[in-house]
Amino acid sequence: MNTDRYHQSEELYQRALDVIVGGVNSPARSFKAVGGGAPVFIARAQGAYLWDADGNRYIDYLAAYGPVILGHAHPEMTEAITKAASRGTLYGAPTELEVQLAERVREAIPSMERVRFVNSGTEAVMTAVRLSRAATGRSRIMKFEGCYHGHSDIALVKAGSGPSTLGIADSAGVPTHVAADVVSLPFNNVGALKDALDRWGSEVAAILVEPVVGNMGIVEPKPGFLDEVTRLMHEAGGLVIYDEVITAFRFTYGGAQNILGQSPDITCLGKIVGGGLALGAYGGRRELMDLIAPKGAAYQAGTLAGNPLSVSAGLKALDILRRPGTYEGLEAKAAYLAEGVLRNAREFGHEVQLNRYGSGFTLFFTGTPVRDYTTAQTADTGRFARLFRGLLDRGVHLAPSRFEAWFLTIAHSRQDLDETLEATRQVLSDMRG
């Protein structure tokens, strides 16, 4: 890594270490997984580009982990946010804007018959779990290994060595009795789900599902898998919660459930629905959502929930995204880039797998097809780190983790993609041997 290139980032990192835990406000921003050292500190962004504190320009495929689907500082988004801010950023009272966005969400994702806005995807999932427990009178939750559902206690659980197991806390500070209420399963494995339901089915309130996984890299469900999850859970008397924080409005105007022909009991949103500002939502069937206060006894509240600034950004983002040809263009760009990256990797003898869904893809340095967390973990950490560092030095910005995706935006041009492919070719050539 060229240290002269990142001099200001290094200085900022040293200052941050003194006042911010670990020097970053989210561990996902740390460069620990790619060899450590100072992360790049961003000074500004426009369109498909980021500029760091040293003035280096990057073509951005992090897209803030997905929500910046329109590119940075989109002029219509900037105008909408500025106008909203001029009217006040927070009222602590209802607005017509909230009603409009809820109507728009229900139109796009019909399974969300009633909606409640919150501040993040983490908060949406946390409350959806509480709602499922209120509806069923049960306490256990099922989830799939390698799927991230935010940082609430119930979500920070991983599987053990068996095909299904009671949860083991993946973070200090999660009480043992909380982790013990979570059953973690391998994704894409109907047999493991059946076995777990045979043992714990009468105690399970709900299962958390990323319909297309984005947190072990992009992983699609096998044909029929989601149908079986729903059938088995409903037979056991439990609910199905879709975590569409990444997937909603990323692959189509609506949720991945629209593409996959699914209708979960509860859906959680975040990221794109807020147009790049802090906003989350959860929603589902009327009779379930009516259990939430003030109509029902399951409590959830938030001072910043549905604030007019975030809601205005969400409305404008959805306005832009539903324009004809938006998603077709995004998918075409992603297909072109992904095919080029894969071609370059194979040209230089790298054993890789590339999983793409719509406008997101992940390159895994492994010869094993990636279908779940176990196979995702076969990806070579060192090779990914070399790719990441090499591309960063050549002006291409990725997420600093082998388990994340490259995300395309409407702002990426064909020239950006070709520049990226040339940089990728150079790095993969250097990585031979």
N, C-alpha and C positions, 0 to 999 in steps of 0.2 A: 504494500500500500504506500502510495506517494504521500509522505507526511507533510511535505511543503504545500501540497494541494489543499490540505484540510487544516491549516494552521489555526484559523479562527474557530473552527468547530472544536478543535482540541482545547483551546483556551476556554471556550464556553462550557465545555464538558467539565473541566476542572473546577470552574466556578459552580456549576450545577451540582457536582458531587458534594460540595460543602453545604448546600441548602436544600437539595431535593434528594429524596431517597434513591440511591443508585444512579443519580444523575438524570433520571427520566421519570415522567409521570405515568408511564405504562411500561411494564416489562417487555411488551412486544416491540418497543422502540429501541431496546438495548441491542448492541451488537455482540452480546455474549455468545449467541449461537453461531456466529460467523467469525470467531476468533478473538472477540473482545475489542477493547479500545473505544475511542470516541465515536459515537454515532454522528452522522451528518446533521448539522443544525440548519434548518431551512429558514430563509429570510423572506422569500416571497414565492408566489406561484401564479401562473397565467396559462390558460389552455391546457396543453399536454405537458407543460414544463414546470420544474422546480428550480429555484436558484438557492444555493446555500450561502452561509455567512461569508465564505471566501469568494463568492461570485461565480462559482462553478454552476453550469446549467446541466440539468438532467431531463431526459425523457422519462416521464413518471408512469410506472405500471403498478405502483402501490395503490394509488387512488384512495389514500387514507383507509386502506383495507376494504375498499369496495364502494363507499357512498359517493365518491366524486365521479359519477358516471357521466356528467355533463362537461367534465374538465374544470379546471380551476378558474375562479373569478369570471364565470360565464356572465356576459353583460346583462342579460335579462334577470339572472339570479341576483346580481349585484344591485340592480335597480329595485327589485322587489324587496330585498332585505333593507336597503336604505330607506325606502318609503315606509316600511313597517317600523323601523327604528324611530323615524321622525314622529310616529304616532304614539310612541311609548313601547318599551320592551316587555313590560310585565304588569299585569293588572290584578292578579289574584281573583279574577272574576271571569265568568263565561264570555265568549265572543262568538260572533257569527262565523268567523274564520274556522273555528273548531268544528262547527256543524258542517261547513262546506267540505273540509278535509275528511271528516268521518264519512260523509256521503260518497266522496270520491273513492275512499278506500273500500267501502262496501261494494260499490259498483265494479271496482277492479278485482276484488277477491270476495265473491258472493258468500263464502262460508263464514265470513266475519259479519254476521247479521247485526250485531251491536259491537261498538268499539269503545275503548277507553284509552286516552293518550297518557303516556308517561314520559320519562326523560331519557331512557336508553333501552337498548335491547336486554341488558342485564335485568333491569327493573321489570320489563315486560314478562320475561321468563319467570322471574321470582314470583310475580303475582299470579301468573297462569298456574303455577304449581299450587299456590295457596287456593286458588279457585277450584282446581281439580280435587283437592282434599275436602273442601267445603261441599262440593257436589256429591262426592262418593262416600264420605265418612271414613275414608281409608288414609293411610299415611305413606306407604311405600311409593317410590318413584322409580321407573326404569329409564335408562338412557343407554346410548351406544358409545363404546370406548372410542376415544379420540375425537369426539364431538364436543365442542366448546359451547356452553350455553350461558356465558357470563360468569361473574366472580362471586355470586351468592354461594353460601355454604353448600346448599344442596347440589349445585352444579359442579363443584370442584372435587369430583370423585372419578377415579379411574378403575378399570377392572383389574383383578388379580391374575393368577396364572391359569385359572380354569376357564372353561367356555362361558360360564356365567357365575357371578359371585356377588355376595354382599359387598358394598362399597368400601374402599380404602381411601382415606382422605388424601387428596393430591396437593394439599396446602396445609401448612401449620395454621393452627387457630380454628380448624374445623372440628367441632366436637365429635367424638367417636359415635355417640348415639345418633347424630345427624347423618354421618356417613353410612351408618348401618341401615338407614332407611332407603338407601339407593342400591338398586340392582343394576350392574353394568354388564353390557352384552356386546359381542362382536357384531359390527354392522354387516348387513347382507347375509345374515345367518338365521334363517327361519327356525332351524332345528334348535338352536340355543334359546331362542325366544320361547318356543313351545316348552322346552324343559324347565325354563325359569318360571313360566306361568303355571306349570304343573305343581311347582313347589310353593310359589308365593302369590299366585294369581288372585286369591281371595283378599289379599292385603294391598293390592296395587291400585293406586288412585289413577295414575296416568303414565304414559311413556313419552319421553321427549325425543323428537325426531327432526334432524336436518334432512329434508326430502332430497336435496342434493348436498352432499357434505362439502363444506368449504374450509374446515379447520384441521384436517389432516392432509391438506391439499384437496383439489377437486376430486370427488369420488361419487360416481352415479350409483343409484340403487339398481340392483339386478331386476330384470323384468319380473313383475309379480310380487316383488318383495314388499313394497308399500301396501299393496292390497292385503297381503297376509298379516302384516302388522296390525292394520285396522281391524280385520276380521277377528284375529285372535284376542286383541285387547277388548273389543266389544263383547265377545263371548265370555270373557273373564269379568266383565262389568266395569272395566276401566276406560279411561278417556285417552284420546290421541292428541298430543300437543305438537304442532309443527313450529319449529324455530326457523322462521324465514327472515331473520335479521339480515343475513347476507343475500339470500336468494330473491326476496321480493323486489320486484321492479328492476332486478339486475339482468334477468334473462328474457323477460317479457313484460308487457304492461299488466302487472298483476303478480301472482305468486308462482313459484315453481309448481305448486299444486294445480294451477290451471293447466299447465303443459302436461302434467303427469296424470290428470284425471282424478285427483284426490279431493276429499272434502273432510278435513280434520275437524275435531270438536272445538279446538281452540288454536288460534294462530298468533304468533308473536312477530312483531316487526321492529325494525330500527334502521339505521344507516340511511338508505336512499329516501325513505319516506319523509325524512326531515330536510332533504335538500342540502345536506352538508352541515346542518346545525343539529344541536342535541334534541332528539325526539325519538320516542319509541311508542309502540301501541300493542295492545292485545285485544282480541275479539273472537267471538264465536257465536254459537246458537243463542237465541234470545233467552231461553229458559236458564241457560248456564250463566250468561252475563248478568242476568237479573239477580243473581246471588251476591253481586258486588254492592257495597254501600254507595249511595244512601238507600238503594232499593232493597238490598239484602244485608246479610250479617257478616259477609267477608269484607274486611276493611282494607282499603288502599287509598292513599291520598298523596298529593305532592304540590308544593307551592309553585314550582316551575312547570308543572304538567300542562301541556297544551298552550304554552306561552305564545303570544301573537307573533313574535319574531320567527320562531322555529316553524310554526304552522304556516306562515306566509311563505317561507322558503319551500316547505313541502308542497304547497299548492302550486307554486310556480314550477318546481321540478317536475311534477306530474303533468302539468300543462305541456311542457317541452317534450317529455318522454312519450306522450301518446300521439305525437305527430307521425304521420305515415312514413314508414321506411326506417324509423329510428333503430329498431332492434335488428332488422335485416342488415343494416349497415354495420352495426356493432359486431354481429356474428361474422360477417364477411371479413372484417379487419382481424378479428381474433383467429379465424381459420387460416388466413394468409400468414400471420405472424407465427402461429403455433406450428404450421407445416414447415415453415422455413427454419425455425429453431430445431425441430426434430431432424430435418434433413442435415443441418449443420452438425448436430451431435453425432449422427450416424456416419457422416463422411469422415469424421476424425476418430471413429472407432469407440465411441462412448456407448456403454450399455445403459439405455434409458427407457423410461416409460413416459408418455405424455397423455395426461387426462385433460380433456377439454369439454366444457359444457357452456354453450352460448359464448358470452364475451369474457369468460375466465378460463384459465388453464394452469396446470402445474406440471413442471418437468421434474421427474424423479430419477435420480441416478441409481437405478437398480434394474436387474434383468427380470424381476418378478412383477407380474401385473398387479397393480395396486387396487384392491377392492375393499380393504378395511384397514384398521389401524395397525394391525400386525404386519401386513404387507407394506404399508406406508413406512414403517420403521426400518425396513430393509434399505431405504434410500441412503446413499453415502453422504454423511454430513460434511466430510472434508471436501468432497468434490463440489457440493453445492456452495460451500464457503468460498472456494476458489472462483467459481462462476460469479458469485455475488460481488466479490471484491474486484474482480477483473472488469465486470460491467460497470461498477460504480466509478472506477478510474476512467472509463471511456464514456461516461455521461449517461448511463442507463440506471434508473433507480428502481429496485425491487424491494419487496419485504425481506427483512433479514432472517428468514426462516425457511427451511426446506419444506415445511408443512403449510405454506401459504400459496396464494395464487397470484398470477399476473392478471391484472384487470385492465381491460380496454375502456376508453372513453370516447365520446363522440368527437372530442377535440383532436384525437390522434390522426395524423395525415399519413398518406402512403409514404411520403418522404421520411416521416418519423419511423415507420415500420421498417423501411429499407435501411435506415441508419442503424436501427437496433439490430437487425439481422447481420449487418456487417460487423458490428461490435461483438455480437455473440459468436460469429464465425472466428474472429480473431482470438477471443478468449478460449473457445473450445479447441482451437488449434494449439494454443499455448499449453493447454492442459493435457495434451497427449502424453502417455507414458507415466 
